[in-house]
Amino acid sequence: MASVAALLNTRCHTHKLGEEPPGGPDDYGIPDFSSVSAASESSRALLAAVIAKKIARFEPRLVNASVTLDRDPVNPGRLRGAVRAHLADFPMSEPVTFELAGSAQGVTLA
């Protein structure tokens, strides 16, 4: 889904990771996470929560989004994970999953 990829690869400069965003259209994207250590479980959990909130706010076609992030077993300095959600416009609430790969350069849908 191109709109999710655009959201995840846009940097929001109105706040830092862990700060409450001020709201408004300038809040589109995720904060810079280049300082997040893939080894830190709490940092991964914080980034996952931010991504889930941004999807809830800016991608209305996806509901009940949850995000998991873990260390990449091949490259422990990188993040791997998934977004799990349901498509809102389907009568049977169709589940979807997007695999994620992340680094300081951005997050990609794998």
DODREN-660832 format. One record per residue (C-alpha): x, y negated, z; residue number from 1; residue in three letters. Coordinates in steps of 0.2 Angstrom, whole numbers, plus 5000, padded with zeros to 4 digits. Layout:
REM residues N
[site [X,Y,Z],NUM,"ALA"]
...
//
This chain:
REM residues 110
[site [5000,5000,5000],1,"MET"]
[site [5009,4985,4994],2,"ALA"]
[site [5000,4973,5006],3,"SER"]
[site [5007,4982,5021],4,"VAL"]
[site [5025,4983,5013],5,"ALA"]
[site [5024,4964,5010],6,"ALA"]
[site [5018,4961,5028],7,"LEU"]
[site [5032,4972,5036],8,"LEU"]
[site [5045,4964,5025],9,"ASN"]
[site [5040,4946,5028],10,"THR"]
[site [5049,4938,5043],11,"ARG"]
[site [5039,4927,5055],12,"CYS"]
[site [5049,4913,5062],13,"HIS"]
[site [5036,4906,5074],14,"THR"]
[site [5041,4917,5088],15,"HIS"]
[site [5054,4930,5093],16,"LYS"]
[site [5051,4949,5096],17,"LEU"]
[site [5042,4951,5112],18,"GLY"]
[site [5035,4933,5113],19,"GLU"]
[site [5017,4931,5111],20,"GLU"]
[site [5013,4923,5093],21,"PRO"]
[site [5005,4906,5092],22,"PRO"]
[site [4992,4912,5079],23,"GLY"]
[site [4988,4904,5063],24,"GLY"]
[site [4994,4908,5045],25,"PRO"]
[site [5012,4904,5050],26,"ASP"]
[site [5011,4920,5060],27,"ASP"]
[site [5011,4931,5045],28,"TYR"]
[site [5025,4944,5045],29,"GLY"]
[site [5035,4952,5059],30,"ILE"]
[site [5049,4943,5069],31,"PRO"]
[site [5067,4946,5065],32,"ASP"]
[site [5071,4963,5073],33,"PHE"]
[site [5090,4964,5067],34,"SER"]
[site [5095,4964,5086],35,"SER"]
[site [5084,4979,5090],36,"VAL"]
[site [5094,4994,5094],37,"SER"]
[site [5088,5010,5087],38,"ALA"]
[site [5095,5019,5102],39,"ALA"]
[site [5083,5009,5114],40,"SER"]
[site [5067,5017,5117],41,"GLU"]
[site [5059,5001,5125],42,"SER"]
[site [5065,4991,5110],43,"SER"]
[site [5057,5003,5097],44,"ARG"]
[site [5041,5003,5107],45,"ALA"]
[site [5040,4984,5107],46,"LEU"]
[site [5043,4983,5089],47,"LEU"]
[site [5030,4997,5086],48,"ALA"]
[site [5017,4987,5096],49,"ALA"]
[site [5021,4971,5086],50,"VAL"]
[site [5019,4980,5069],51,"ILE"]
[site [5002,4988,5075],52,"ALA"]
[site [4996,4971,5081],53,"LYS"]
[site [5001,4962,5064],54,"LYS"]
[site [4993,4976,5054],55,"ILE"]
[site [4977,4974,5064],56,"ALA"]
[site [4977,4955,5061],57,"ARG"]
[site [4982,4954,5043],58,"PHE"]
[site [4977,4970,5035],59,"GLU"]
[site [4958,4972,5038],60,"PRO"]
[site [4956,4987,5027],61,"ARG"]
[site [4966,4997,5040],62,"LEU"]
[site [4958,5000,5057],63,"VAL"]
[site [4965,5009,5073],64,"ASN"]
[site [4983,5007,5067],65,"ALA"]
[site [4996,5016,5078],66,"SER"]
[site [5014,5015,5074],67,"VAL"]
[site [5028,5026,5080],68,"THR"]
[site [5047,5022,5078],69,"LEU"]
[site [5061,5034,5082],70,"ASP"]
[site [5080,5035,5078],71,"ARG"]
[site [5084,5042,5061],72,"ASP"]
[site [5092,5059,5064],73,"PRO"]
[site [5103,5057,5049],74,"VAL"]
[site [5108,5039,5053],75,"ASN"]
[site [5105,5035,5071],76,"PRO"]
[site [5108,5016,5068],77,"GLY"]
[site [5092,5016,5057],78,"ARG"]
[site [5074,5018,5062],79,"LEU"]
[site [5061,5030,5055],80,"ARG"]
[site [5043,5031,5059],81,"GLY"]
[site [5025,5031,5053],82,"ALA"]
[site [5009,5020,5053],83,"VAL"]
[site [4993,5030,5056],84,"ARG"]
[site [4977,5021,5053],85,"ALA"]
[site [4960,5023,5045],86,"HIS"]
[site [4953,5015,5029],87,"LEU"]
[site [4939,5003,5035],88,"ALA"]
[site [4929,5003,5019],89,"ASP"]
[site [4926,5022,5018],90,"PHE"]
[site [4910,5029,5025],91,"PRO"]
[site [4919,5043,5033],92,"MET"]
[site [4934,5033,5040],93,"SER"]
[site [4947,5041,5029],94,"GLU"]
[site [4964,5043,5039],95,"PRO"]
[site [4980,5037,5031],96,"VAL"]
[site [4998,5038,5035],97,"THR"]
[site [5013,5028,5029],98,"PHE"]
[site [5030,5034,5033],99,"GLU"]
[site [5042,5020,5038],100,"LEU"]
[site [5061,5018,5036],101,"ALA"]
[site [5069,5002,5044],102,"GLY"]
[site [5085,4993,5045],103,"SER"]
[site [5091,4976,5049],104,"ALA"]
[site [5087,4972,5031],105,"GLN"]
[site [5068,4976,5032],106,"GLY"]
[site [5056,4990,5034],107,"VAL"]
[site [5051,5000,5019],108,"THR"]
[site [5037,5012,5016],109,"LEU"]
[site [5045,5029,5012],110,"ALA"]
//
